Amino acid sequence: MSLNDSLQARDALAVVHGLTNLSIHAKRGASVMQSGKGVWVQDIHGRDYIEAMSGLWCIALGYGNERLADVAHQQMMELAYYPLTNHKSHPRVIELAEKLLSMAPVPMSRIWFASTGSEAIDCAARLTWYFWNALGQPEKKKFISHQLAYHGNTIASASLSGVSYAHNKFNLPLAGFLHVKTPHFSRFADPGETEDTFSDRLIADIEKLIYLEGAHTIAAFL
């Protein structure tokens, strides 16, 4: 067995991968990527691929970006990490928050930082519950999202996701996570239906769901 084949076999024994059929993975192992430059990545066998997903949408400026690497190195040497808990902060996070607020397309007053999209969605759910509890309306606990929408892999974000692979065999979605029809006209419009009538029908479905569940129980729509 070659060193590269050994890496694939070791991965299958040592690493749990998300959105992966684990029984198949145990037999075939992972596609192990080793390097990247720009939009290209290369695996351990020397094969090149265009990374069309930008990692998971977080390498939008490309692999091997020297400017980002230089800045990261400088910051690592100055202050590699510091938490934002217990009234703590640091200059870079303040600057970034101010920058994001200046760019936001709608008025916003604060920024909550999270490490992943799934974590951000879970935090949004928790803060929503906190908000309604603080206002003395704890009964507002339910969330509405779309069928086929993907929000993440953690408990709340997977419950909000309207996809079966995030629910099946995971005891999800949690109670109180509701889903309405997908706003995809070309795939789900009725024969002869216009975009306006399609939109009106979906809005009516949302209104009906809110009425049946009770508006006083709805915390947010994602």
Secondary structure, DSSP 4 states (H G I P E B T S, - for coil): --HHHHHHHHHHHH---TTS-HHHHHHH----EEEEEBTEEEETTS-EEE-TTHHHHT-TT-BT-HHHHHHHHHHHHHHS-----TT---HHHHHHHHHHHHH-SS--------SSHHHHHHHHHHHHHHHHHHTT-TT--EEEEETT----SSHHHHHHS--GGGTTTTT-SPTTEEEE----HHHHPPTT--HHHHHHHHHHHHHHHHHHH-GGGEEEE-
